[in-house]
Amino acid sequence: MVKNKILLGFISVFAVSLLAACGNGETQTSENEDSQSTETESSSEEEMDMASDSGDHMDHSAEEMSSSGEVPEDLEEAENPTYEVGSQAMIEAEHMQGMDGAEATISGAFDTTVYTVSYTPTNGGDPVEDHKWVVHEEFEDPGEAPLEPGDEAVMNASHMEGMEGATATIDSAEDTTVYMVDFVTTDTEEEVQNHKWVTESELAPVE
């Protein structure tokens, strides 16, 4: 009887120890799974943040930022621009990556009303908000300037793919001198020709 009780006691202790070990293993497995899940979520959030950050500025090639230099026939050249054609100025705007801080050569200067606009590209691309800039003469039959915020007009401009023929909603309007500029991007050192447009407030003298 005594031997049987000792044997039963030993088996009981062994069983309890085994269950405890299994429990710890399950707990560790669960903790590891939770940790991996947290790391995955954190990584996913970081990727989303990076994607969001990269979307702050449009990433375009120099070819996309360049133009033929053609302007609407009724766009008037500025008589006494602050920055004359052929002169240099520093760009203090980053509509697209590689612009801010670049030294520009002025290739055209025009007095007009410029707009920031929002629109959906005709090629099915994502909606564009607060695009800078479209000049009054680049709209189809716009009437008298300025158009008011909330007005809609069809664009004849082709600064970006899917822009020409799209209906734009006016976000803001400003009477100013706009410039067409040549520059070399600060990030990829690509040459941009006849970029449209940079406003006078977005330029500064070369020191």
CYANA upper distance limits for C-alpha pairs under 8 A (distance plus 0.5 A):
  1 MET  CA      5 LYS  CA      6.75
  2 VAL  CA      6 ILE  CA      6.70
  3 LYS  CA      7 LEU  CA      6.59
  4 ASN  CA      8 LEU  CA      6.59
  5 LYS  CA      9 GLY  CA      6.56
  6 ILE  CA     10 PHE  CA      6.67
  7 LEU  CA     11 ILE  CA      6.71
  8 LEU  CA     12 SER  CA      6.60
  9 GLY  CA     13 VAL  CA      6.72
 10 PHE  CA     14 PHE  CA      6.64
 11 ILE  CA     15 ALA  CA      6.56
 12 SER  CA     16 VAL  CA      6.68
 13 VAL  CA     17 SER  CA      6.64
 14 PHE  CA     18 LEU  CA      6.62
 15 ALA  CA     19 LEU  CA      6.65
 16 VAL  CA     20 ALA  CA      6.64
 17 SER  CA     21 ALA  CA      6.70
 18 LEU  CA     22 CYS  CA      6.74
 19 LEU  CA     23 GLY  CA      6.56
 20 ALA  CA     24 ASN  CA      6.70
 21 ALA  CA     25 GLY  CA      6.70
 22 CYS  CA     26 GLU  CA      6.68
 23 GLY  CA     27 THR  CA      6.61
 24 ASN  CA     28 GLN  CA      6.55
 25 GLY  CA     29 THR  CA      6.56
 26 GLU  CA     30 SER  CA      6.50
 27 THR  CA     31 GLU  CA      6.53
 28 GLN  CA     32 ASN  CA      6.51
 29 THR  CA     33 GLU  CA      6.62
 30 SER  CA     34 ASP  CA      6.61
 31 GLU  CA     35 SER  CA      6.55
 32 ASN  CA     36 GLN  CA      6.61
 33 GLU  CA     37 SER  CA      6.55
 34 ASP  CA     38 THR  CA      6.61
 35 SER  CA     39 GLU  CA      6.66
 36 GLN  CA     40 THR  CA      6.58
 37 SER  CA     41 GLU  CA      6.67
 38 THR  CA     42 SER  CA      6.53
 39 GLU  CA     43 SER  CA      6.52
 40 THR  CA     44 SER  CA      6.57
 41 GLU  CA     45 GLU  CA      6.62
 42 SER  CA     46 GLU  CA      6.70
 43 SER  CA     47 GLU  CA      6.72
 44 SER  CA     48 MET  CA      6.74
 45 GLU  CA     49 ASP  CA      6.63
 46 GLU  CA     50 MET  CA      6.62
 47 GLU  CA     51 ALA  CA      6.61
 48 MET  CA     52 SER  CA      6.56
 49 ASP  CA     53 ASP  CA      6.57
 50 MET  CA     54 SER  CA      6.58
 51 ALA  CA     55 GLY  CA      6.80
 52 SER  CA     56 ASP  CA      7.38
 54 SER  CA     58 MET  CA      8.43
 57 HIS  CA     94 GLU  CA      7.73
 57 HIS  CA     95 HIS  CA      7.00
 57 HIS  CA     96 MET  CA      5.89
 57 HIS  CA     97 GLN  CA      6.50
 58 MET  CA     95 HIS  CA      7.45
 58 MET  CA     96 MET  CA      5.36
 58 MET  CA     97 GLN  CA      6.90
 59 ASP  CA     96 MET  CA      6.57
 59 ASP  CA     97 GLN  CA      6.26
 60 HIS  CA     64 GLU  CA      6.48
 60 HIS  CA     65 MET  CA      7.15
 60 HIS  CA     96 MET  CA      7.26
 60 HIS  CA     97 GLN  CA      7.77
 61 SER  CA     65 MET  CA      6.95
 62 ALA  CA     66 SER  CA      6.59
 62 ALA  CA    185 THR  CA      8.21
 62 ALA  CA    190 GLU  CA      6.38
 62 ALA  CA    191 GLU  CA      6.71
 62 ALA  CA    192 VAL  CA      5.63
 63 GLU  CA     67 SER  CA      8.33
 63 GLU  CA    192 VAL  CA      7.35
 64 GLU  CA    159 HIS  CA      8.10
 64 GLU  CA    160 MET  CA      7.28
 65 MET  CA    159 HIS  CA      7.72
 65 MET  CA    160 MET  CA      8.32
 65 MET  CA    192 VAL  CA      6.81
 65 MET  CA    193 GLN  CA      8.17
 65 MET  CA    195 HIS  CA      6.32
 65 MET  CA    196 LYS  CA      8.41
 66 SER  CA    192 VAL  CA      5.65
 66 SER  CA    193 GLN  CA      5.21
 66 SER  CA    194 ASN  CA      6.03
 66 SER  CA    195 HIS  CA      5.45
 66 SER  CA    196 LYS  CA      8.28
 67 SER  CA    159 HIS  CA      7.72
 67 SER  CA    193 GLN  CA      6.82
 67 SER  CA    194 ASN  CA      5.78
 67 SER  CA    195 HIS  CA      6.45
 67 SER  CA    196 LYS  CA      7.89
 68 SER  CA    193 GLN  CA      8.38
 68 SER  CA    194 ASN  CA      7.24
 69 GLY  CA    180 MET  CA      8.41
 69 GLY  CA    193 GLN  CA      8.42
 69 GLY  CA    194 ASN  CA      5.74
 69 GLY  CA    195 HIS  CA      8.41
 71 VAL  CA     75 LEU  CA      7.41
 72 PRO  CA    137 GLU  CA      6.75
 72 PRO  CA    138 GLU  CA      7.26
 74 ASP  CA    137 GLU  CA      7.26
 75 LEU  CA    110 PHE  CA      7.38
 75 LEU  CA    111 ASP  CA      8.18
 75 LEU  CA    112 THR  CA      7.74
 75 LEU  CA    137 GLU  CA      6.63
 76 GLU  CA    110 PHE  CA      6.12
 76 GLU  CA    111 ASP  CA      6.52
 76 GLU  CA    112 THR  CA      7.80
 77 GLU  CA    108 GLY  CA      8.22
 77 GLU  CA    109 ALA  CA      6.35
 77 GLU  CA    110 PHE  CA      4.72
 77 GLU  CA    111 ASP  CA      6.69
 78 ALA  CA    109 ALA  CA      6.02
 78 ALA  CA    110 PHE  CA      4.96
 78 ALA  CA    111 ASP  CA      5.55
 78 ALA  CA    177 THR  CA      7.48
 80 ASN  CA     84 GLU  CA      8.16
 81 PRO  CA    109 ALA  CA      7.11
 81 PRO  CA    110 PHE  CA      8.48
 81 PRO  CA    177 THR  CA      7.63
 82 THR  CA    200 GLU  CA      8.18
 83 TYR  CA     87 SER  CA      6.81
 83 TYR  CA     88 GLN  CA      7.96
 83 TYR  CA     89 ALA  CA      7.79
 83 TYR  CA    106 ILE  CA      7.56
 83 TYR  CA    109 ALA  CA      8.29
 84 GLU  CA    106 ILE  CA      7.24
 84 GLU  CA    109 ALA  CA      7.70
 85 VAL  CA    105 THR  CA      8.22
 85 VAL  CA    106 ILE  CA      5.38
 85 VAL  CA    107 SER  CA      5.81
 85 VAL  CA    108 GLY  CA      6.14
 85 VAL  CA    109 ALA  CA      7.21
 86 GLY  CA    105 THR  CA      6.47
 86 GLY  CA    106 ILE  CA      5.71
 86 GLY  CA    107 SER  CA      6.64
 87 SER  CA    105 THR  CA      6.22
 87 SER  CA    106 ILE  CA      6.14
 88 GLN  CA    103 GLU  CA      7.26
 88 GLN  CA    104 ALA  CA      6.00
 88 GLN  CA    105 THR  CA      5.09
 88 GLN  CA    106 ILE  CA      6.71
 88 GLN  CA    205 PRO  CA      8.00
 88 GLN  CA    206 VAL  CA      7.16
 89 ALA  CA    103 GLU  CA      6.32
 89 ALA  CA    104 ALA  CA      5.77
 89 ALA  CA    105 THR  CA      7.07
 89 ALA  CA    106 ILE  CA      7.99
 89 ALA  CA    203 LEU  CA      6.57
 89 ALA  CA    204 ALA  CA      6.12
 89 ALA  CA    205 PRO  CA      5.50
 89 ALA  CA    206 VAL  CA      5.72
 90 MET  CA    101 GLY  CA      6.66
 90 MET  CA    102 ALA  CA      6.41
 90 MET  CA    103 GLU  CA      5.09
 90 MET  CA    104 ALA  CA      6.36
 90 MET  CA    203 LEU  CA      6.00
 90 MET  CA    204 ALA  CA      5.54
 90 MET  CA    205 PRO  CA      6.55
 90 MET  CA    206 VAL  CA      6.23
 91 ILE  CA     99 MET  CA      7.10
 91 ILE  CA    100 ASP  CA      6.05
 91 ILE  CA    101 GLY  CA      5.95
 91 ILE  CA    102 ALA  CA      6.04
 91 ILE  CA    103 GLU  CA      6.76
 91 ILE  CA    104 ALA  CA      7.02
 91 ILE  CA    202 GLU  CA      6.54
 91 ILE  CA    203 LEU  CA      5.33
 91 ILE  CA    204 ALA  CA      7.08
 92 GLU  CA     99 MET  CA      8.25
 92 GLU  CA    100 ASP  CA      5.63
 92 GLU  CA    101 GLY  CA      6.48
 92 GLU  CA    202 GLU  CA      5.46
 92 GLU  CA    203 LEU  CA      6.10
 92 GLU  CA    204 ALA  CA      7.47
 93 ALA  CA     99 MET  CA      6.98
 93 ALA  CA    100 ASP  CA      5.49
 93 ALA  CA    101 GLY  CA      8.35
 93 ALA  CA    198 VAL  CA      8.48
 93 ALA  CA    202 GLU  CA      6.12
 93 ALA  CA    203 LEU  CA      8.35
 94 GLU  CA     98 GLY  CA      7.68
 94 GLU  CA     99 MET  CA      5.67
 94 GLU  CA    100 ASP  CA      5.39
 95 HIS  CA     99 MET  CA      7.67
 95 HIS  CA    132 LYS  CA      7.31
 97 GLN  CA    185 THR  CA      8.31
 97 GLN  CA    187 ASP  CA      7.98
 98 GLY  CA    102 ALA  CA      7.77
 98 GLY  CA    185 THR  CA      4.95
 98 GLY  CA    186 THR  CA      5.14
 98 GLY  CA    187 ASP  CA      5.59
 98 GLY  CA    188 THR  CA      7.74
 99 MET  CA    185 THR  CA      6.31
 99 MET  CA    186 THR  CA      7.12
100 ASP  CA    186 THR  CA      8.09
101 GLY  CA    186 THR  CA      7.61
102 ALA  CA    183 PHE  CA      6.98
102 ALA  CA    184 VAL  CA      7.03
102 ALA  CA    185 THR  CA      6.82
102 ALA  CA    186 THR  CA      6.41
103 GLU  CA    183 PHE  CA      6.57
103 GLU  CA    184 VAL  CA      7.85
103 GLU  CA    206 VAL  CA      8.14
104 ALA  CA    181 VAL  CA      6.37
104 ALA  CA    182 ASP  CA      5.96
104 ALA  CA    183 PHE  CA      5.13
104 ALA  CA    184 VAL  CA      8.20
105 THR  CA    181 VAL  CA      6.09
105 THR  CA    182 ASP  CA      5.62
105 THR  CA    183 PHE  CA      6.87
106 ILE  CA    179 TYR  CA      7.21
106 ILE  CA    180 MET  CA      6.70
106 ILE  CA    181 VAL  CA      5.20
106 ILE  CA    182 ASP  CA      7.01
107 SER  CA    179 TYR  CA      7.84
107 SER  CA    180 MET  CA      5.86
107 SER  CA    181 VAL  CA      5.66
107 SER  CA    182 ASP  CA      7.11
107 SER  CA    194 ASN  CA      6.94
108 GLY  CA    179 TYR  CA      5.94
108 GLY  CA    180 MET  CA      5.25
108 GLY  CA    181 VAL  CA      7.39
109 ALA  CA    177 THR  CA      7.12
109 ALA  CA    178 VAL  CA      6.26
109 ALA  CA    179 TYR  CA      5.02
109 ALA  CA    180 MET  CA      6.93
110 PHE  CA    177 THR  CA      5.93
110 PHE  CA    178 VAL  CA      5.84
110 PHE  CA    179 TYR  CA      6.93
111 ASP  CA    175 ASP  CA      8.18
111 ASP  CA    176 THR  CA      6.47
111 ASP  CA    177 THR  CA      4.97
111 ASP  CA    178 VAL  CA      6.90
112 THR  CA    135 VAL  CA      7.17
112 THR  CA    136 HIS  CA      7.28
112 THR  CA    175 ASP  CA      6.38
112 THR  CA    176 THR  CA      6.46
112 THR  CA    177 THR  CA      6.79
112 THR  CA    178 VAL  CA      7.67
113 THR  CA    135 VAL  CA      6.31
113 THR  CA    136 HIS  CA      6.02
113 THR  CA    145 ALA  CA      7.35
113 THR  CA    146 PRO  CA      7.00
113 THR  CA    173 ALA  CA      7.11
113 THR  CA    174 GLU  CA      5.92
113 THR  CA    175 ASP  CA      4.79
113 THR  CA    176 THR  CA      6.70
114 VAL  CA    133 TRP  CA      6.70
114 VAL  CA    134 VAL  CA      6.15
114 VAL  CA    135 VAL  CA      4.85
114 VAL  CA    136 HIS  CA      6.58
114 VAL  CA    173 ALA  CA      6.21
114 VAL  CA    174 GLU  CA      5.86
114 VAL  CA    175 ASP  CA      6.86
114 VAL  CA    176 THR  CA      7.68
114 VAL  CA    178 VAL  CA      8.22
115 TYR  CA    132 LYS  CA      7.42
115 TYR  CA    133 TRP  CA      6.10
115 TYR  CA    134 VAL  CA      5.76
115 TYR  CA    135 VAL  CA      6.65
115 TYR  CA    136 HIS  CA      7.88
115 TYR  CA    170 ILE  CA      7.17
115 TYR  CA    171 ASP  CA      7.56
115 TYR  CA    172 SER  CA      5.98
115 TYR  CA    173 ALA  CA      5.03
115 TYR  CA    174 GLU  CA      6.99
116 THR  CA    130 ASP  CA      5.61
116 THR  CA    131 HIS  CA      5.67
116 THR  CA    132 LYS  CA      5.45
116 THR  CA    133 TRP  CA      5.92
116 THR  CA    134 VAL  CA      7.08
116 THR  CA    170 ILE  CA      6.84
116 THR  CA    171 ASP  CA      5.86
116 THR  CA    172 SER  CA      5.81
116 THR  CA    173 ALA  CA      7.26
117 VAL  CA    129 GLU  CA      7.04
117 VAL  CA    130 ASP  CA      5.45
117 VAL  CA    131 HIS  CA      5.64
117 VAL  CA    132 LYS  CA      7.56
117 VAL  CA    133 TRP  CA      8.00
117 VAL  CA    134 VAL  CA      7.87
117 VAL  CA    168 ALA  CA      6.35
117 VAL  CA    169 THR  CA      6.02
117 VAL  CA    170 ILE  CA      5.27
117 VAL  CA    171 ASP  CA      5.67
117 VAL  CA    172 SER  CA      7.75
118 SER  CA    127 PRO  CA      7.93
118 SER  CA    128 VAL  CA      5.92
118 SER  CA    129 GLU  CA      4.73
118 SER  CA    130 ASP  CA      5.74
118 SER  CA    131 HIS  CA      6.70
118 SER  CA    168 ALA  CA      6.09
118 SER  CA    169 THR  CA      5.76
118 SER  CA    170 ILE  CA      7.24
118 SER  CA    171 ASP  CA      7.36
119 TYR  CA    127 PRO  CA      6.34
119 TYR  CA    128 VAL  CA      5.88
119 TYR  CA    129 GLU  CA      7.13
119 TYR  CA    166 ALA  CA      7.19
119 TYR  CA    167 THR  CA      6.62
119 TYR  CA    168 ALA  CA      5.23
119 TYR  CA    169 THR  CA      6.81
120 THR  CA    124 GLY  CA      7.93
120 THR  CA    125 GLY  CA      7.50
120 THR  CA    126 ASP  CA      7.08
120 THR  CA    127 PRO  CA      4.84
120 THR  CA    128 VAL  CA      6.58
120 THR  CA    166 ALA  CA      7.15
120 THR  CA    167 THR  CA      7.90
120 THR  CA    168 ALA  CA      8.28
121 PRO  CA    125 GLY  CA      5.95
121 PRO  CA    126 ASP  CA      7.51
121 PRO  CA    127 PRO  CA      7.04
121 PRO  CA    128 VAL  CA      7.97
121 PRO  CA    161 GLU  CA      8.03
121 PRO  CA    162 GLY  CA      4.88
121 PRO  CA    163 MET  CA      5.96
121 PRO  CA    166 ALA  CA      6.46
122 THR  CA    162 GLY  CA      5.11
122 THR  CA    163 MET  CA      7.06
122 THR  CA    164 GLU  CA      8.04
122 THR  CA    165 GLY  CA      7.44
122 THR  CA    166 ALA  CA      6.18
123 ASN  CA    161 GLU  CA      7.94
123 ASN  CA    162 GLY  CA      5.39
124 GLY  CA    162 GLY  CA      8.14
125 GLY  CA    162 GLY  CA      7.92
130 ASP  CA    171 ASP  CA      7.02
132 LYS  CA    197 TRP  CA      8.08
133 TRP  CA    196 LYS  CA      8.04
133 TRP  CA    197 TRP  CA      6.39
133 TRP  CA    198 VAL  CA      8.07
134 VAL  CA    138 GLU  CA      7.01
134 VAL  CA    157 ALA  CA      7.88
134 VAL  CA    197 TRP  CA      8.09
135 VAL  CA    139 PHE  CA      8.11
136 HIS  CA    142 PRO  CA      7.61
136 HIS  CA    145 ALA  CA      7.38
136 HIS  CA    146 PRO  CA      8.08
137 GLU  CA    142 PRO  CA      8.16
138 GLU  CA    155 MET  CA      6.49
138 GLU  CA    156 ASN  CA      5.71
138 GLU  CA    157 ALA  CA      5.91
139 PHE  CA    153 ALA  CA      6.79
139 PHE  CA    154 VAL  CA      6.16
139 PHE  CA    155 MET  CA      4.99
139 PHE  CA    156 ASN  CA      5.98
139 PHE  CA    157 ALA  CA      7.87
140 GLU  CA    153 ALA  CA      7.34
140 GLU  CA    154 VAL  CA      5.99
140 GLU  CA    155 MET  CA      6.52
140 GLU  CA    156 ASN  CA      6.70
142 PRO  CA    147 LEU  CA      8.14
142 PRO  CA    153 ALA  CA      7.15
146 PRO  CA    173 ALA  CA      7.21
146 PRO  CA    174 GLU  CA      8.45
147 LEU  CA    151 ASP  CA      6.91
147 LEU  CA    170 ILE  CA      7.71
147 LEU  CA    173 ALA  CA      7.57
148 GLU  CA    170 ILE  CA      7.11
148 GLU  CA    172 SER  CA      7.79
148 GLU  CA    173 ALA  CA      7.58
149 PRO  CA    169 THR  CA      7.95
149 PRO  CA    170 ILE  CA      5.27
149 PRO  CA    171 ASP  CA      5.40
149 PRO  CA    172 SER  CA      5.99
149 PRO  CA    173 ALA  CA      7.82
150 GLY  CA    169 THR  CA      6.24
150 GLY  CA    170 ILE  CA      5.76
150 GLY  CA    171 ASP  CA      6.94
151 ASP  CA    169 THR  CA      6.23
151 ASP  CA    170 ILE  CA      5.96
152 GLU  CA    167 THR  CA      7.02
152 GLU  CA    168 ALA  CA      5.96
152 GLU  CA    169 THR  CA      5.05
152 GLU  CA    170 ILE  CA      6.72
153 ALA  CA    167 THR  CA      6.03
153 ALA  CA    168 ALA  CA      5.88
153 ALA  CA    169 THR  CA      7.26
153 ALA  CA    170 ILE  CA      8.42
154 VAL  CA    165 GLY  CA      6.34
154 VAL  CA    166 ALA  CA      6.14
154 VAL  CA    167 THR  CA      4.82
154 VAL  CA    168 ALA  CA      6.45
155 MET  CA    163 MET  CA      7.46
155 MET  CA    164 GLU  CA      6.01
155 MET  CA    165 GLY  CA      5.86
155 MET  CA    166 ALA  CA      6.26
155 MET  CA    167 THR  CA      6.80
155 MET  CA    168 ALA  CA      7.17
156 ASN  CA    163 MET  CA      8.32
156 ASN  CA    164 GLU  CA      5.45
156 ASN  CA    165 GLY  CA      6.41
157 ALA  CA    163 MET  CA      7.00
157 ALA  CA    164 GLU  CA      5.66
157 ALA  CA    165 GLY  CA      8.46
158 SER  CA    162 GLY  CA      8.10
158 SER  CA    163 MET  CA      6.00
158 SER  CA    164 GLU  CA      5.50
159 HIS  CA    163 MET  CA      7.44
159 HIS  CA    196 LYS  CA      7.49
162 GLY  CA    166 ALA  CA      7.64
176 THR  CA    199 THR  CA      7.53
176 THR  CA    200 GLU  CA      7.54
177 THR  CA    199 THR  CA      6.60
177 THR  CA    200 GLU  CA      6.25
178 VAL  CA    197 TRP  CA      6.70
178 VAL  CA    198 VAL  CA      6.15
178 VAL  CA    199 THR  CA      4.95
178 VAL  CA    200 GLU  CA      6.57
179 TYR  CA    196 LYS  CA      7.61
179 TYR  CA    197 TRP  CA      6.19
179 TYR  CA    198 VAL  CA      5.65
179 TYR  CA    199 THR  CA      6.55
179 TYR  CA    200 GLU  CA      7.67
180 MET  CA    194 ASN  CA      5.86
180 MET  CA    195 HIS  CA      5.85
180 MET  CA    196 LYS  CA      5.60
180 MET  CA    197 TRP  CA      5.95
180 MET  CA    198 VAL  CA      7.06
181 VAL  CA    193 GLN  CA      7.31
181 VAL  CA    194 ASN  CA      5.58
181 VAL  CA    195 HIS  CA      5.68
181 VAL  CA    196 LYS  CA      7.60
181 VAL  CA    197 TRP  CA      8.05
181 VAL  CA    198 VAL  CA      7.97
182 ASP  CA    191 GLU  CA      7.99
182 ASP  CA    192 VAL  CA      5.99
182 ASP  CA    193 GLN  CA      5.09
182 ASP  CA    194 ASN  CA      5.84
182 ASP  CA    195 HIS  CA      6.81
183 PHE  CA    191 GLU  CA      6.48
183 PHE  CA    192 VAL  CA      5.80
183 PHE  CA    193 GLN  CA      7.34
184 VAL  CA    189 GLU  CA      5.83
184 VAL  CA    190 GLU  CA      5.80
184 VAL  CA    191 GLU  CA      4.98
184 VAL  CA    192 VAL  CA      6.41
185 THR  CA    189 GLU  CA      5.19
185 THR  CA    190 GLU  CA      5.86
185 THR  CA    191 GLU  CA      7.10
185 THR  CA    192 VAL  CA      7.78
198 VAL  CA    202 GLU  CA      6.74
198 VAL  CA    203 LEU  CA      7.98
199 THR  CA    203 LEU  CA      7.52
